[in-house]
């Protein structure tokens, strides 16, 4: 908008011609129109979600003065209305994203409310995960029939909740295998968004939700060898990071790259956990040693994740060359080697700390090389986090902790000052 | 046009499926309520909350234990068919347990074994049953009071709380919960009125 206000001044000064001014004005007016369209879609979806949730809460109030048949009819009313809205959106307003997405959101909650209310009216017992399963199965077609991304996001949230409910809170009685099938069923929509709407906000939300969902649910695979899933998680985070380093994602803003962010943060969290000695001493004292971990679903999942991550690592190396490989990319391989060593010798704890230190330092150098304060400070934060963990580590003396803190603090000041001074010098 | 020719049948199938599941739930339960046999199960409730389905009271029944010879090979969480009968006061009692549906007794319920307790030097075991009908949904302002009044009722031998449950072909549906033959909703309203007038 401020550019539009500057146009008369630029015209008067002879900087631009009338034709150029008209083109600039037309361009900014189009931008404003597309932003208001997106806002309309967002408010439409929000309104539909709130209406849907409101319906569920009101109906859960249980109007016990009404006869059973009346309650049953009322139970189906939201479903009927929302299916009507969807039919209208599909056949009368097929090009309107607002109608399709709002109708899909409404229908998603109306299906849940119909099943929930019938269960309430007839006092039908059942576990929460059974209710979620039925709800999700009936809502999956909404994603494709209505080409709805909000339905896809709600579906993804639902299957994550279903997996957690059945895999964690009903462990070991229920295995949430259906989560993986449901995830596979929604991926074609994600792919279609990726191909046809690469700049869409919905795609950005999916790029955060999918890695988050996988992070929450991978643990449900655990049966008897849950410890092996630390390695599985490290491979998963390595995989996320490498996906996030593909050109499509690196061309976008950093905050839109959920894969890379979750991959990096997840890797650091696991390394920080393993930077303490207590876990490694337990691992090396196990009777069965490494052999007891070579069976069960955990091995298969970890193996598959590691192989896929290795393939992407090889691609990353080929695409970028040795000098430009990112520090986080090979971390999962280093962790694998350290994990195996950990069964035989407690030196693995020292190696983990060295990996973290190396990761921090190389991230700092990357920040300096790319002249990026954010990356530089991220590297410093890794080292600071490592220092804080060592502060709480009873194995180290106070003097050593004090020296570590001093070094990190000096490092923060020195590197930031140096980079800012270089920038000022270049601008001058 | 090609998309539209797929879209219409896909949309119709989606709508049909979304009506079919709740519709089947209604049909199955209505069959039990209309044609099943009613049994009175004596209860002791507790009050929790389900965010999707509203306030409800959890019903724990007196007729949920059965003594069997300990040489029978029952395990926790096994599916079991509970053969039902009535005691001399007209309340439900367990006649027998079996893995397969009974051929002679038409009134039985599919349930699950919750616990098996065998005393030392005893040749019998006590099996505790989890019935598939242990929640009763109530209007949220009444659910907590229902729990309080029925708990008080346990201390008063003149007060009897029971669930009226219809049973058919192994399925069961709660019709209503009663305290002294008064539906629990009406009982709670009456008690609230009495307390208000005493105050």
Boltz contact constraints between the chains, C-beta under 6 A:
constraints:
  - contact:
      token1: [A, 60]
      token2: [B, 54]
      max_distance: 6.0
  - contact:
      token1: [A, 62]
      token2: [B, 54]
      max_distance: 6.0
  - contact:
      token1: [A, 62]
      token2: [B, 137]
      max_distance: 6.0
  - contact:
      token1: [A, 62]
      token2: [B, 139]
      max_distance: 6.0
  - contact:
      token1: [A, 64]
      token2: [B, 139]
      max_distance: 6.0
  - contact:
      token1: [A, 64]
      token2: [B, 185]
      max_distance: 6.0
  - contact:
      token1: [A, 83]
      token2: [B, 15]
      max_distance: 6.0
  - contact:
      token1: [A, 111]
      token2: [B, 18]
      max_distance: 6.0
  - contact:
      token1: [A, 114]
      token2: [B, 22]
      max_distance: 6.0
  - contact:
      token1: [A, 115]
      token2: [B, 22]
      max_distance: 6.0
  - contact:
      token1: [A, 116]
      token2: [B, 52]
      max_distance: 6.0
  - contact:
      token1: [A, 116]
      token2: [B, 53]
      max_distance: 6.0
  - contact:
      token1: [A, 118]
      token2: [B, 22]
      max_distance: 6.0
  - contact:
      token1: [A, 118]
      token2: [B, 25]
      max_distance: 6.0
  - contact:
      token1: [A, 118]
      token2: [B, 26]
      max_distance: 6.0
  - contact:
      token1: [A, 119]
      token2: [B, 53]
      max_distance: 6.0
  - contact:
      token1: [A, 120]
      token2: [B, 53]
      max_distance: 6.0
  - contact:
      token1: [A, 120]
      token2: [B, 54]
      max_distance: 6.0
  - contact:
      token1: [A, 120]
      token2: [B, 137]
      max_distance: 6.0
  - contact:
      token1: [A, 122]
      token2: [B, 29]
      max_distance: 6.0
  - contact:
      token1: [A, 122]
      token2: [B, 173]
      max_distance: 6.0
  - contact:
      token1: [A, 123]
      token2: [B, 136]
      max_distance: 6.0
  - contact:
      token1: [A, 123]
      token2: [B, 137]
      max_distance: 6.0
  - contact:
      token1: [A, 123]
      token2: [B, 174]
      max_distance: 6.0
  - contact:
      token1: [A, 125]
      token2: [B, 132]
      max_distance: 6.0
  - contact:
      token1: [A, 125]
      token2: [B, 133]
      max_distance: 6.0
  - contact:
      token1: [A, 125]
      token2: [B, 135]
      max_distance: 6.0
  - contact:
      token1: [A, 134]
      token2: [B, 21]
      max_distance: 6.0
  - contact:
      token1: [A, 138]
      token2: [B, 17]
      max_distance: 6.0
  - contact:
      token1: [A, 138]
      token2: [B, 18]
      max_distance: 6.0
  - contact:
      token1: [A, 141]
      token2: [B, 14]
      max_distance: 6.0
  - contact:
      token1: [A, 145]
      token2: [B, 10]
      max_distance: 6.0
  - contact:
      token1: [A, 145]
      token2: [B, 11]
      max_distance: 6.0
  - contact:
      token1: [A, 145]
      token2: [B, 14]
      max_distance: 6.0
